[in-house]
Amino acid sequence: MKELFEPTRLGCLELKNRFLRSATWEGIAEEKGHINDKVMALYEDLAKGGSAAIITGYAFVLEDEQPNPKMFGAYDDTFIESYKPLTRMVHDNDSKIILQLVYGGSFTWFNAEEREIWGPSAVTNKISGVTPKEMTPLDIQTLIEAFGDAAKRAMESGFDGVEMHAGHGYLLNHFLSPFFNQREDVFGGTPEKRARIIFDIFENIRKKTSPEFPILIKLNCSDFMGTKGFTFEECLALCKKLDNMGIAGIEISGGPVFRAPKTEKETTYEVTLPANDSYFSEYAKVIAGAIDAPVILVGGNRSTETMEKLLADTDIACFSFSRPLLCEPDLINKWQADKTVKPRCTSCGQCFTLDGNNCIQNREKAA
């Protein structure tokens, strides 16, 4: 019988348990994306808190494309040495660390008027109001190379793997969507062609890293836009293809879940998420039963009882968290001591702000 607190693997990466911290933009890095004492302190708490692996806040792979302020960077070789203290510290505290890589695209409010923003097609993002520039074939190749170069830097910095962010309305998710991707070339027109950029990025990362270096991906199970967006059937087909290519793990989420702030003075996103536990589990269950690669379920994982049942009844391999660990970085340790502990996180969504993400309970304590 599978257990929550037993070793498992993502590709060649050994994990001490089945819990991961899912990627979270903290908004505390330096302006150009380098880490600082605030990052080190937060990640030390997370590493000591019991998670088998930490998936970092997303890192931008091209210097002039930054979807949020004070996020991690991975766009040049200066990051190789600057990340080494972080990866060493996490390893010294018996955890692993995976760098999430992203190109934001039109889902952004940060300096949107001051920079060129790419998209698969020039379709206005109804959430942000941004209309991107349709990427040329050269732009696409530049991005493919940038992801591979960033992954190579991550490996040289001591990260245990990388995760491509292809969900939540960011650029790779938009390539998968027929609403946002209206191209008629080799990167659009059919689900397979819309996914080609992801396959090409995977192959570029594999070429530039070692054969064993774990590559993960975060995907929407669906965009929940009907046939206008990326559907569950398309997600399942994509997962099967990535499984055949050797993906080390697939983190299943869904979206979009945000709306834009209503006024310039408003700093909090509105987060629309189901109230039930583990709310993408029905989708993840089907995917996990159809592929060999480990499936990581994210979204509303609050109950060890629910997770134990999913572990027993499905092929889901791991569970990842964001908001509960913003509230309690040591929640996994608490669960290991007593599985009946109820998380302090109330799923209120007020941790998500334009200034970064941190739990309102902790902000109120510090005030």
Sequence and secondary structure as in RCSB ss.txt:
>XXXX:A:sequence
MKELFEPTRLGCLELKNRFLRSATWEGIAEEKGHINDKVMALYEDLAKGGSAAIITGYAFVLEDEQPNPKMFGAY
DDTFIESYKPLTRMVHDNDSKIILQLVYGGSFTWFNAEEREIWGPSAVTNKISGVTPKEMTPLDIQTLIEAFGDA
AKRAMESGFDGVEMHAGHGYLLNHFLSPFFNQREDVFGGTPEKRARIIFDIFENIRKKTSPEFPILIKLNCSDFM
GTKGFTFEECLALCKKLDNMGIAGIEISGGPVFRAPKTEKETTYEVTLPANDSYFSEYAKVIAGAIDAPVILVGG
NRSTETMEKLLADTDIACFSFSRPLLCEPDLINKWQADKTVKPRCTSCGQCFTLDGNNCIQNREKAA
>XXXX:A:secstr
   TTS EEETTEEESSSEEE     S S TTS   HHHHHHHHHHHHTT SEEE S EESSTT  SSTT EE S
STHHHHHHHHHHHHHHHTT EEEEEEE  TTS  SSGGGS  EESS    TTT    EE  HHHHHHHHHHHHHH
HHHHHHHT SEEEEEE TTSHHHHHH TTT    STTSSSHHHHTHHHHHHHHHHHHHS TTS EEEEEES  SS
GGGS  HHHHHHHHHHHHHHT SEEEEE    EE  SSTT  B EE   SSTTTTHHHHHHHHHH SS EEEES 
   HHHHHHHHHHS   EEEESHHHHH TTHHHHHHH TT   S     TTEETTEE  HHHHHHH 
